[in-house]
């Protein structure tokens, strides 16, 4: 039995070192205590994951993310909530505020965060059931951006459409499609770019 246990341990260590399987539950408990479900993450997978710090504008928005029911461990996309009712008129374009500011990063070998990383904002597939489309198809969020996230939405139909508080139209995804973890925080780091977005760098 002792020999079998030793062989099993050696195999697990080999697979973990090759980054083939996430096999370390201790790391996910100690480093990411606020993940909804505890998983078995190897150190190399933790290094590849995108970690998101999310600062809500108010307590109502904070509650939406603290009670996020559609985010599961291992997901590569984090659904973002609309935070107020807003109507987009027929054949019109509206800006929708998402009520959050974020900072994304990855981990170094020793567990320390890297510099901030950029990420992408994609429509969720369910947006196809509405008359709305992202004006720029895919949003590219720069690493240093710390302003409130907003959507520019086109209504392509002949009737108005009302976005409701709690609707999830878009999702944030890392450039390499690796899994995401997120944590709700009260403060973010300051950057030179700050809240400059939506064409702030010129035409």
N, CA and C of each residue as an Amber inpcrd file, in Angstrom:
protein
   609
   0.8300000  -1.2040000   0.0000000   0.0000000   0.0000000   0.0000000
   0.8700000   1.2630000   0.0000000   1.9750000   1.2220000   0.8090000
   2.8650000   2.3700000   0.8550000   3.4930000   2.6220000  -0.5090000
   3.8370000   1.5440000  -1.2260000   4.4220000   1.6770000  -2.5540000
   3.4200000   2.2870000  -3.5240000   2.1660000   1.8320000  -3.4550000
   1.1210000   2.3680000  -4.3390000   0.9250000   3.8580000  -4.0780000
   0.8850000   4.2420000  -2.8050000   0.7190000   5.6580000  -2.4700000
   1.8780000   6.4930000  -2.9950000   3.0890000   5.9310000  -2.9080000
   4.2560000   6.6560000  -3.3890000   4.2070000   6.8390000  -4.8960000
   3.8090000   5.7800000  -5.6050000   3.6910000   5.8710000  -7.0670000
   2.6340000   6.8980000  -7.4490000   1.4970000   6.8800000  -6.7440000
   0.4260000   7.8420000  -7.0250000   0.9120000   9.2710000  -6.8320000
   1.6610000   9.5010000  -5.7430000   2.1890000  10.8380000  -5.4820000
   3.1620000  11.2690000  -6.5650000   4.0250000  10.3450000  -6.9990000
   4.9880000  10.6730000  -8.0540000   4.2770000  11.0380000  -9.3480000
   3.2270000  10.2900000  -9.6950000   2.4670000  10.5720000 -10.9200000
   1.8040000  11.9390000 -10.8230000   1.2060000  12.2310000  -9.6710000
   0.5530000  13.5330000  -9.4950000   1.5550000  14.6740000  -9.6180000
   2.7200000  14.4990000  -9.0120000   3.7490000  15.5410000  -9.1130000
   4.1960000  15.7400000 -10.5490000   4.3310000  14.6510000 -11.2900000
   4.7410000  14.7430000 -12.6880000   3.7030000  15.4890000 -13.5020000
   2.4420000  15.1390000 -13.3340000   1.3820000  15.7980000 -14.0960000
   1.2990000  17.2720000 -13.7420000   1.4630000  17.5830000 -12.4600000
   1.4010000  18.9790000 -12.0450000   2.5370000  19.7850000 -12.6510000
   3.7290000  19.2210000 -12.6450000   4.8850000  19.9200000 -13.2070000
   4.7480000  20.1300000 -14.7010000   4.0360000  19.2300000 -15.3760000
   3.8110000  19.3620000 -16.8150000   2.6100000  20.2420000 -17.1150000
   1.9410000  20.7250000 -16.0480000   0.7860000  21.6150000 -16.2190000
  -0.3610000  20.9320000 -16.9460000  -0.4800000  19.6240000 -16.8120000
  -1.5440000  18.9300000 -17.5240000  -2.8490000  18.9420000 -16.7420000
  -2.7590000  18.8890000 -15.4130000  -3.9520000  18.8460000 -14.5980000
  -3.7920000  19.7580000 -13.3890000  -4.8810000  20.3770000 -12.9180000
  -4.8220000  21.1560000 -11.6890000  -4.9710000  20.2290000 -10.4970000
  -3.9230000  20.0920000  -9.6620000  -3.9270000  19.0610000  -8.6370000
  -3.6610000  19.5830000  -7.2320000  -3.7070000  20.8790000  -7.0100000
  -3.3190000  21.3820000  -5.7060000  -4.4500000  22.1550000  -5.0390000
  -5.2830000  21.4820000  -4.2350000  -6.3970000  22.1790000  -3.5940000
  -5.9490000  23.1780000  -2.5450000  -4.7780000  22.9640000  -1.9370000
  -4.3280000  23.8510000  -0.8770000  -4.0890000  25.2600000  -1.4060000
  -3.4890000  25.3500000  -2.6060000  -3.1950000  26.6640000  -3.1720000
  -4.4620000  27.4480000  -3.4320000  -5.5020000  26.7670000  -3.9490000
  -6.7140000  27.5000000  -4.2830000  -7.4380000  27.9570000  -3.0280000
  -7.2810000  27.2350000  -1.9280000  -7.9200000  27.6390000  -0.6840000
  -7.1790000  28.8150000  -0.0620000  -5.8510000  28.7310000  -0.0200000
  -5.0720000  29.7440000   0.6830000  -4.9230000  31.0340000  -0.1080000
  -4.7740000  30.9390000  -1.4270000  -4.5160000  32.1400000  -2.2210000
  -5.7930000  32.7990000  -2.7110000  -6.8390000  32.0250000  -2.9020000
  -8.0690000  32.5770000  -3.4500000  -9.2560000  32.1710000  -2.5810000
  -9.3180000  32.6240000  -1.3310000 -10.3800000  32.1800000  -0.4350000
 -11.7620000  32.6400000  -0.8510000 -11.8590000  33.6360000  -1.7510000
 -13.1630000  34.1710000  -2.1020000 -13.7200000  33.5910000  -3.3970000
 -13.0260000  32.6220000  -3.9900000 -13.5760000  31.9490000  -5.1600000
 -14.8200000  31.1820000  -4.7380000 -15.8720000  31.2150000  -5.5640000
 -17.1290000  30.6010000  -5.1700000 -16.9750000  29.1210000  -4.8690000
 -16.2380000  28.3870000  -5.6920000 -16.0340000  26.9690000  -5.4660000
 -14.5480000  26.6820000  -5.3990000 -14.1530000  25.8980000  -4.4120000
 -12.7420000  25.5600000  -4.2640000 -12.3790000  24.4940000  -5.2750000
 -11.2500000  24.6870000  -5.9810000 -10.8550000  23.7320000  -6.9990000
  -9.4620000  23.2150000  -6.7840000  -8.9840000  22.4280000  -7.7240000
  -7.6770000  21.8050000  -7.6410000  -6.7740000  22.4450000  -8.6900000
  -6.1190000  23.5330000  -8.3130000  -5.3060000  24.2860000  -9.2520000
  -3.8260000  24.0090000  -9.0240000  -3.1230000  23.6770000 -10.0710000
  -1.6780000  23.5280000  -9.9690000  -1.0410000  24.9120000  -9.9720000
   0.1760000  25.0510000  -9.4480000   0.8430000  26.3560000  -9.4530000
   0.9770000  26.9510000 -10.8450000   1.2420000  26.1110000 -11.8500000
   1.4260000  26.6580000 -13.1970000   0.1070000  27.1640000 -13.7730000
  -1.0240000  26.5370000 -13.3890000  -2.3170000  27.0240000 -13.8600000
  -2.6500000  28.3470000 -13.1860000  -2.3590000  28.4530000 -11.8920000
  -2.5890000  29.7080000 -11.1810000  -1.8170000  30.8400000 -11.8450000
  -0.6020000  30.5460000 -12.3020000   0.2280000  31.5650000 -12.9550000
  -0.3870000  32.0140000 -14.2720000  -1.0850000  31.1090000 -14.9630000
  -1.6690000  31.4590000 -16.2630000  -3.0130000  32.1700000 -16.1200000
  -3.7050000  31.9550000 -15.0210000  -5.0330000  32.5290000 -14.8370000
  -4.9790000  34.0500000 -14.7770000  -6.0950000  34.6830000 -15.1570000
  -6.2130000  36.1270000 -14.9960000  -6.9930000  36.4010000 -13.7150000
  -6.4170000  37.2060000 -12.8450000  -7.0250000  37.5480000 -11.5630000
  -7.5540000  38.9770000 -11.6500000  -8.7960000  39.1660000 -11.2850000
  -9.4670000  40.4480000 -11.4620000  -9.8590000  41.0270000 -10.1040000
  -9.4550000  42.2680000  -9.8640000  -9.9340000  43.0350000  -8.7190000
 -11.0270000  43.9590000  -9.2320000 -12.1830000  43.9130000  -8.6150000
 -13.3660000  44.5950000  -9.1240000 -13.8910000  45.5480000  -8.0570000
 -13.9370000  46.8300000  -8.3880000 -14.4110000  47.8470000  -7.4470000
 -15.7790000  48.3720000  -7.8900000 -16.8530000  48.0340000  -7.1760000
 -18.1900000  48.5370000  -7.5200000 -18.3460000  50.0070000  -7.1220000
 -19.2460000  50.7030000  -7.8100000 -19.4990000  52.1100000  -7.5030000
 -20.3170000  52.3000000  -6.2320000 -21.1370000  51.2990000  -5.8870000
 -21.9840000  51.4220000  -4.7030000 -22.3410000  50.0350000  -4.1710000
 -23.0670000  50.0100000  -3.0600000 -23.3860000  48.7430000  -2.3990000
 -24.3280000  47.8720000  -3.2280000 -25.2110000  48.4870000  -4.0080000
 -26.1240000  47.6970000  -4.8370000 -25.3540000  46.9210000  -5.8990000
 -24.3930000  47.5800000  -6.5100000 -23.5640000  46.9020000  -7.5150000
 -22.6980000  45.8420000  -6.8390000 -22.1740000  46.1610000  -5.6700000
 -21.3620000  45.1870000  -4.9290000 -22.1570000  43.9130000  -4.6630000
 -23.4240000  44.0680000  -4.2930000 -24.2590000  42.8990000  -4.0020000
 -24.4470000  42.0200000  -5.2340000 -24.5380000  42.6280000  -6.4160000
 -24.6920000  41.8390000  -7.6430000 -23.5150000  40.8920000  -7.8290000
 -22.3090000  41.3840000  -7.5850000 -21.1160000  40.5610000  -7.8130000
 -20.8210000  39.6240000  -6.6490000 -21.1540000  40.0360000  -5.4450000
 -20.9500000  39.1360000  -4.3150000 -21.8970000  37.9410000  -4.3760000
 -23.0140000  38.1140000  -5.0790000 -23.9900000  37.0300000  -5.2280000
 -24.0730000  36.5440000  -6.6670000 -22.9600000  36.6320000  -7.3840000
 -22.9060000  36.2270000  -8.7970000 -23.2610000  34.7440000  -8.9110000
 -24.3690000  34.4330000  -9.5720000 -24.8470000  33.0500000  -9.6470000
 -24.5070000  32.3650000 -10.9660000 -23.8460000  33.0790000 -11.8630000
 -23.5410000  32.4770000 -13.1620000 -22.0420000  32.3660000 -13.3990000
 -21.2490000  32.5200000 -12.3370000 -19.7970000  32.3860000 -12.4700000
 -19.3380000  31.1480000 -11.7240000 -18.6200000  30.2810000 -12.4430000
 -18.1570000  29.0340000 -11.8570000 -16.6490000  28.9340000 -11.9760000
 -16.0670000  28.2610000 -11.0060000 -14.6260000  28.0240000 -11.0200000
 -14.1960000  27.4280000 -12.3580000 -13.1590000  27.9900000 -12.9460000
 -12.6610000  27.4950000 -14.2220000 -13.2160000  28.2150000 -15.4280000
 -14.2260000  29.0950000 -15.2300000 -14.7790000  29.8470000 -16.3600000
 -13.7180000  30.7740000 -16.9490000 -13.7310000  30.9050000 -18.2730000
 -12.7980000  31.8360000 -18.9200000 -13.4660000  33.1640000 -19.2270000
 -14.7530000  33.2950000 -18.9160000 -15.4580000  34.5510000 -19.1070000
 -16.2210000  34.9260000 -17.8520000 -16.1640000  36.1990000 -17.4730000
 -16.9080000  36.7060000 -16.3190000 -18.0060000  37.6300000 -16.8220000
 -19.2640000  37.2280000 -16.6260000 -20.3920000  38.0510000 -17.0480000
 -20.4320000  39.3420000 -16.2380000 -20.6840000  40.4540000 -16.9240000
 -20.7660000  41.7610000 -16.2790000 -22.2140000  42.2350000 -16.2530000
 -22.6190000  42.8280000 -15.1470000 -24.0080000  43.2330000 -14.9500000
 -24.2680000  44.6550000 -15.4410000 -25.4580000  44.8560000 -16.0140000
 -25.9830000  46.2110000 -16.1660000 -26.5460000  46.6160000 -14.8020000
 -26.3950000  47.8720000 -14.4270000 -26.7020000  48.2480000 -13.0450000
 -27.9010000  49.1760000 -12.9140000 -28.5530000  49.4920000 -14.0250000
 -29.7600000  50.3150000 -13.9610000 -30.5840000  50.1030000 -15.2240000
 -31.8780000  50.3860000 -15.1190000 -32.7500000  50.3030000 -16.2870000
 -32.4290000  51.4580000 -17.2370000 -32.3440000  51.1450000 -18.5200000
 -32.0700000  52.1830000 -19.5130000 -32.6150000  51.7390000 -20.8610000
 -33.3080000  52.6360000 -21.5370000 -33.9180000  52.3140000 -22.8280000
 -33.0380000  52.8040000 -23.9770000 -32.8130000  51.9130000 -24.9330000
 -32.0990000  52.2590000 -26.1650000 -33.1510000  52.3770000 -27.2610000
 -33.3120000  53.5650000 -27.7970000 -34.3550000  53.7940000 -28.7910000
 -34.0340000  53.0900000 -30.1090000 -35.0630000  52.9200000 -30.9320000
 -34.9060000  52.2480000 -32.2220000 -33.8540000  52.9590000 -33.0750000
 -32.9680000  52.1710000 -33.6780000 -31.9150000  52.6920000 -34.5630000
 -31.1000000  53.8070000 -33.9030000 -30.8530000  53.6440000 -32.6200000
 -30.0820000  54.6440000 -31.8820000 -28.9150000  53.9560000 -31.1680000
 -28.0100000  54.7600000 -30.6630000 -26.8590000  54.2580000 -29.9050000
 -26.8740000  54.8780000 -28.5160000 -26.6690000  54.0610000 -27.5060000
 -26.6580000  54.5500000 -26.1250000 -25.4340000  54.0240000 -25.3890000
 -25.0010000  54.7980000 -24.4090000 -23.9090000  54.3860000 -23.5270000
 -24.5070000  53.8180000 -22.2430000 -24.1120000  52.6110000 -21.9030000
 -24.5970000  51.9340000 -20.7030000 -23.4580000  51.8590000 -19.6890000
 -23.6730000  52.4280000 -18.5160000 -22.6640000  52.3580000 -17.4620000
 -22.7870000  51.0360000 -16.7110000 -21.6400000  50.4110000 -16.4450000
 -21.6460000  49.1170000 -15.7610000 -21.3600000  49.2300000 -14.2650000
 -21.0140000  50.4020000 -13.7890000 -20.9050000  50.6200000 -12.3560000
 -19.7260000  49.9530000 -11.6690000 -18.7090000  49.5730000 -12.4360000
 -17.5260000  48.9410000 -11.8400000 -16.2540000  49.4810000 -12.4850000
 -15.1710000  49.3770000 -11.7390000 -13.8200000  49.6430000 -12.2290000
 -12.9990000  48.4040000 -11.9140000 -12.0700000  48.0550000 -12.7810000
 -11.3510000  46.7980000 -12.5710000  -9.8490000  46.9480000 -12.8000000
  -9.1280000  46.0250000 -12.2090000  -7.6970000  45.8530000 -12.4570000
  -7.4560000  44.3640000 -12.6310000  -6.7650000  43.9850000 -13.6980000
  -6.5080000  42.5690000 -13.9810000  -5.0040000  42.3150000 -14.0120000
  -4.6020000  41.1420000 -13.5410000  -3.1770000  40.8020000 -13.5110000
  -3.0190000  39.2920000 -13.5040000  -1.7790000  38.8400000 -13.6560000
  -1.4550000  37.4220000 -13.5230000  -0.4310000  37.2590000 -12.4110000
  -0.0880000  36.0000000 -12.1110000   0.8210000  35.7140000 -11.0010000
   2.2070000  35.3540000 -11.5180000   3.2340000  35.7490000 -10.7630000
   4.5910000  35.3220000 -11.0490000   4.8540000  33.9730000 -10.3750000
   6.0390000  33.4400000 -10.5860000   6.4070000  32.1470000 -10.0170000
   6.2580000  32.1340000  -8.5010000   6.5930000  33.2520000  -7.8540000
   6.5510000  33.2990000  -6.3950000   5.2000000  33.7330000  -5.8470000
   4.2020000  33.8500000  -6.7310000   2.8640000  34.2060000  -6.2880000
   2.5640000  35.6860000  -6.2880000   3.5740000  36.5290000  -6.4950000
   3.3310000  37.9650000  -6.5380000   2.6320000  38.3410000  -7.8440000
   1.8140000  39.4120000  -7.8270000   1.1370000  39.8180000  -9.0590000
   2.1000000  40.4030000 -10.0760000   1.8190000  40.1960000 -11.3450000
   2.5640000  40.8390000 -12.4160000   2.0520000  42.2620000 -12.5800000
   2.5920000  42.9710000 -13.5490000   1.9970000  44.2430000 -13.9200000
   0.5950000  43.9790000 -14.4550000  -0.2280000  45.0240000 -14.4650000
  -1.5930000  44.8800000 -14.9630000  -1.5960000  44.3620000 -16.3990000
  -2.6150000  43.5920000 -16.7290000  -2.7590000  43.0640000 -18.0860000
  -4.0560000  43.5800000 -18.7020000  -4.0690000  43.6950000 -20.0210000
  -5.2760000  44.0740000 -20.7290000  -6.2010000  42.8800000 -20.8960000
  -7.4190000  43.1530000 -21.3190000  -8.3850000  42.0760000 -21.5200000
  -9.4230000  42.5100000 -22.5450000 -10.3040000  41.5910000 -22.8860000
 -11.2930000  41.8220000 -23.9380000 -12.7090000  41.7730000 -23.3800000
 -13.5910000  42.5650000 -23.9710000 -15.0050000  42.5490000 -23.6140000
 -15.8000000  42.0380000 -24.8160000 -16.3870000  40.8620000 -24.6560000
 -17.1560000  40.2270000 -25.7230000 -18.6500000  40.2520000 -25.4000000
 -19.5020000  40.2920000 -26.4380000 -20.9290000  40.0950000 -26.1900000
 -21.1770000  38.6660000 -25.7150000 -22.1330000  38.4880000 -24.8220000
 -22.5820000  37.1400000 -24.4970000 -23.4470000  36.6410000 -25.6560000
 -23.5160000  35.3410000 -25.8010000 -24.3010000  34.7800000 -26.9060000
 -25.7720000  35.1710000 -26.7930000 -26.2480000  35.3820000 -25.5660000
 -27.6600000  35.7240000 -25.3680000 -28.0040000  37.1130000 -25.8970000
 -27.0030000  37.9470000 -26.1890000 -27.3000000  39.2550000 -26.7610000
 -27.9740000  39.1160000 -28.1220000 -27.7430000  37.9990000 -28.7840000
 -28.3680000  37.7650000 -30.0900000 -29.8930000  37.6990000 -29.9860000
 -30.4140000  37.4780000 -28.7790000 -31.8640000  37.4320000 -28.5760000
 -32.4570000  38.8240000 -28.4060000 -31.6160000  39.8320000 -28.3900000
 -32.0670000  41.2150000 -28.2500000 -31.7620000  41.9720000 -29.5410000
 -32.2910000  43.1960000 -29.6940000 -31.9420000  44.0060000 -30.8690000
 -30.6460000  44.7850000 -30.6830000 -29.9130000  44.5020000 -29.6230000
 -28.7170000  45.2770000 -29.2940000 -27.4530000  44.6160000 -29.8160000
 -26.4850000  45.4560000 -30.1920000 -25.1720000  44.9850000 -30.6220000
 -24.1180000  45.9490000 -30.0720000 -22.9500000  45.4170000 -29.7180000
 -21.8600000  46.2980000 -29.3110000 -21.4250000  47.1500000 -30.4980000
 -21.3130000  48.4400000 -30.3040000 -20.9730000  49.3410000 -31.4070000
 -19.6180000  49.0240000 -32.0130000 -18.6590000  48.6010000 -31.1780000
 -17.3150000  48.2940000 -31.6790000 -17.0380000  46.7980000 -31.7190000
 -18.0870000  45.9950000 -31.6660000 -18.0110000  44.5250000 -31.7910000
 -17.3030000  43.8670000 -30.6100000 -16.0610000  44.2350000 -30.3560000
 -15.2980000  43.7060000 -29.2190000 -14.5710000  44.8660000 -28.5510000
 -14.6710000  44.9510000 -27.2420000 -13.9670000  45.9970000 -26.5120000
 -12.5730000  45.5540000 -26.1150000 -11.5910000  46.4180000 -26.3130000
 -10.2150000  46.1560000 -25.8790000  -9.9280000  47.0760000 -24.6950000
  -9.7120000  46.4850000 -23.5230000  -9.4890000  47.2630000 -22.3100000
  -7.9970000  47.2720000 -21.9960000  -7.4080000  48.4480000 -21.9810000
  -5.9700000  48.5770000 -21.7390000  -5.6210000  48.2700000 -20.2830000
  -4.3940000  47.7800000 -20.0410000  -3.9920000  47.3830000 -18.6870000
  -4.1150000  48.4950000 -17.6470000  -3.8560000  49.7450000 -18.0560000
  -3.8120000  50.8460000 -17.0930000  -5.1500000  51.5570000 -16.9110000
  -6.1830000  51.1280000 -17.6220000  -7.4750000  51.8180000 -17.5310000
  -8.1410000  51.5040000 -16.1960000  -8.5320000  52.5440000 -15.4670000
  -9.1870000  52.3730000 -14.1700000 -10.5160000  53.1220000 -14.0930000
 -11.0230000  53.5520000 -15.2360000 -12.3060000  54.2380000 -15.2380000
 -13.4680000  53.2610000 -15.1590000 -14.6620000  53.8130000 -15.0140000
 -15.8580000  52.9710000 -14.9850000 -16.0490000  52.3030000 -16.3470000
 -16.3670000  51.0270000 -16.3290000 -16.6190000  50.3140000 -17.5760000
 -17.9630000  50.7420000 -18.1500000 -17.9850000  50.9540000 -19.4680000
 -19.2070000  51.3640000 -20.1550000 -19.3450000  50.6030000 -21.4660000
 -20.5740000  50.4700000 -21.9000000 -20.8670000  49.8340000 -23.1850000
 -21.4520000  50.8610000 -24.1340000 -21.0600000  50.7990000 -25.3900000
 -21.7400000  51.5370000 -26.4410000 -22.5740000  50.5260000 -27.2130000
 -23.8990000  50.6820000 -27.1480000 -24.8090000  49.6990000 -27.7340000
 -25.6330000  50.3080000 -28.8580000 -25.7230000  49.5960000 -29.9740000
 -26.5840000  49.9780000 -31.0920000 -27.8640000  49.1540000 -31.0420000
 -28.9960000  49.8250000 -31.2310000 -30.2710000  49.1250000 -31.4050000
 -30.5380000  49.0350000 -32.9060000 -30.4980000  47.8210000 -33.4540000
 -30.5890000  47.6460000 -34.9030000 -32.0150000  47.3970000 -35.3870000
 -32.9870000  47.4660000 -34.4780000 -34.3750000  47.1730000 -34.8400000
 -35.2280000  48.4420000 -34.8500000 -36.5090000  48.2530000 -35.2180000
 -37.4390000  49.3720000 -35.3600000 -38.2240000  49.6650000 -34.0890000
 -37.8270000  49.1180000 -32.9750000 -38.5510000  49.3340000 -31.7210000
 -37.5420000  49.5390000 -30.5930000 -37.9350000  50.2840000 -29.5580000
 -37.0200000  50.5160000 -28.4370000 -36.8300000  49.2470000 -27.6120000
 -35.7140000  49.2100000 -26.9070000 -35.4350000  48.0490000 -26.0490000
 -34.8770000  48.5580000 -24.7220000 -35.4340000  48.0490000 -23.6210000
 -35.0100000  48.4850000 -22.2980000 -34.0910000  47.4540000 -21.6540000
 -32.9080000  47.9100000 -21.3250000 -31.9610000  47.0860000 -20.5690000
 -32.3440000  47.1780000 -19.0980000 -32.4430000  46.0440000 -18.4280000
 -32.8620000  46.0020000 -17.0340000 -31.6620000  45.8390000 -16.1040000
 -31.8010000  46.3680000 -14.9010000 -30.7790000  46.1560000 -13.8820000
 -30.5980000  44.6580000 -13.6440000 -29.3600000  44.2060000 -13.6650000
 -29.0740000  42.7850000 -13.4750000 -28.9060000  42.0180000 -14.7710000
 -29.2700000  42.6380000 -15.9120000 -29.0330000  41.9780000 -17.2050000
 -27.5300000  41.8090000 -17.4200000 -27.1660000  40.7200000 -18.0930000
 -25.7610000  40.4480000 -18.4000000 -25.6160000  40.3770000 -19.9210000
 -25.1170000  41.4390000 -20.5150000 -24.9970000  41.5180000 -21.9720000
 -23.5990000  41.1710000 -22.4660000 -22.5880000  41.4090000 -21.6240000
 -21.1990000  41.2130000 -22.0560000 -20.4290000  40.4220000 -21.0060000
 -19.2410000  39.9890000 -21.4040000 -18.3640000  39.2570000 -20.4900000
 -16.9250000  39.6990000 -20.7010000 -16.1370000  39.6670000 -19.6350000
 -14.7100000  39.9690000 -19.7610000 -13.9460000  38.6710000 -19.9130000
 -12.9800000  38.6730000 -20.8390000 -12.2170000  37.4770000 -21.1930000
 -10.7460000  37.8670000 -21.3070000  -9.8540000  37.0100000 -20.8230000
  -8.4230000  37.2780000 -20.9650000  -8.0050000  37.0750000 -22.4170000
  -6.8890000  37.6720000 -22.7960000  -6.4140000  37.5630000 -24.1730000
  -6.1430000  36.1160000 -24.5750000  -5.6780000  35.3040000 -23.6280000
  -5.3240000  33.9220000 -23.9710000  -6.4090000  32.9150000 -23.6220000
  -7.5550000  33.3800000 -23.1440000  -8.6600000  32.4740000 -22.8650000
  -8.4880000  31.6060000 -21.6370000  -7.5140000  31.9330000 -20.7820000
  -7.3080000  31.1560000 -19.5580000  -8.4040000  31.4820000 -18.5360000
  -8.5990000  30.6100000 -17.5350000  -9.6320000  30.8570000 -16.5210000
  -9.4210000  32.1770000 -15.7830000 -10.5140000  32.6560000 -15.1830000
 -10.5230000  33.9260000 -14.4710000 -10.9300000  33.6950000 -13.0170000
 -10.3300000  34.4400000 -12.1030000 -10.8640000  34.5690000 -10.7530000
 -11.1510000  36.0470000 -10.5250000 -12.1020000  36.3480000  -9.6430000
 -12.3490000  37.7550000  -9.3440000 -12.6130000  37.9510000  -7.8580000
 -12.3100000  39.1630000  -7.4060000 -12.5140000  39.5310000  -6.0090000
 -13.0570000  40.9480000  -5.9560000 -14.0930000  41.1690000  -5.1660000
 -14.6560000  42.5000000  -4.9710000 -13.8060000  43.2440000  -3.9440000
 -13.3720000  44.4530000  -4.2990000 -12.4910000  45.2370000  -3.4210000
 -13.0380000  46.6550000  -3.2660000 -12.4730000  47.3820000  -2.3030000
 -12.8890000  48.7640000  -2.0510000 -12.0030000  49.7860000  -2.7490000
 -10.7810000  49.3910000  -3.1060000  -9.8470000  50.3180000  -3.7350000
  -9.0490000  49.6180000  -4.8260000  -8.6210000  50.4040000  -5.8220000
  -7.7290000  49.9190000  -6.8730000  -6.4730000  50.7870000  -6.8970000
  -5.4350000  50.2710000  -7.5260000  -4.2260000  51.0680000  -7.6780000
  -4.4730000  52.2140000  -8.6530000  -3.6940000  53.2660000  -8.5280000
  -3.7900000  54.4020000  -9.4350000  -2.8020000  54.2280000 -10.5830000
  -3.1830000  54.6800000 -11.7750000  -2.3220000  54.5740000 -12.9490000
  -2.2650000  55.9170000 -13.6680000  -1.3100000  56.0460000 -14.5680000
  -1.1680000  57.2890000 -15.3240000  -2.3650000  57.5000000 -16.2450000
  -2.8860000  56.4130000 -16.8070000  -4.0320000  56.5440000 -17.7120000
  -5.3060000  56.8480000 -16.9380000  -5.4900000  56.2260000 -15.8150000
  -6.6660000  56.4820000 -14.9910000  -7.9640000  56.1440000 -15.6990000
  -8.8650000  57.1370000 -15.7900000 -10.1980000  56.9040000 -16.3470000
 -10.3300000  57.3280000 -17.8030000  -9.2300000  57.5740000 -18.4900000
  -9.2940000  58.0060000 -19.8890000  -9.6480000  56.8260000 -20.7890000
 -10.8070000  56.9180000 -21.4240000 -11.2620000  55.8470000 -22.3010000
 -12.1580000  56.3920000 -23.3920000 -12.7420000  55.5130000 -24.2080000
 -13.6660000  55.8870000 -25.2820000 -13.0990000  56.9940000 -26.1700000
 -11.9900000  56.6860000 -26.8320000 -11.4240000  57.6170000 -27.8050000
 -10.5580000  58.7010000 -27.2160000 -10.1410000  58.5330000 -25.9570000
  -9.3560000  59.5920000 -25.3090000  -7.9840000  59.7840000 -25.9350000
  -7.4990000  58.7860000 -26.6900000  -6.1710000  58.9100000 -27.3090000
  -6.2350000  59.5000000 -28.7120000  -7.4300000  59.9220000 -29.1360000
  -7.5450000  60.5730000 -30.4430000  -8.1030000  59.6550000 -31.5060000
  -8.2560000  60.2060000 -32.7200000  -8.8460000  59.4670000 -33.8320000
  -7.8300000  58.5210000 -34.4240000
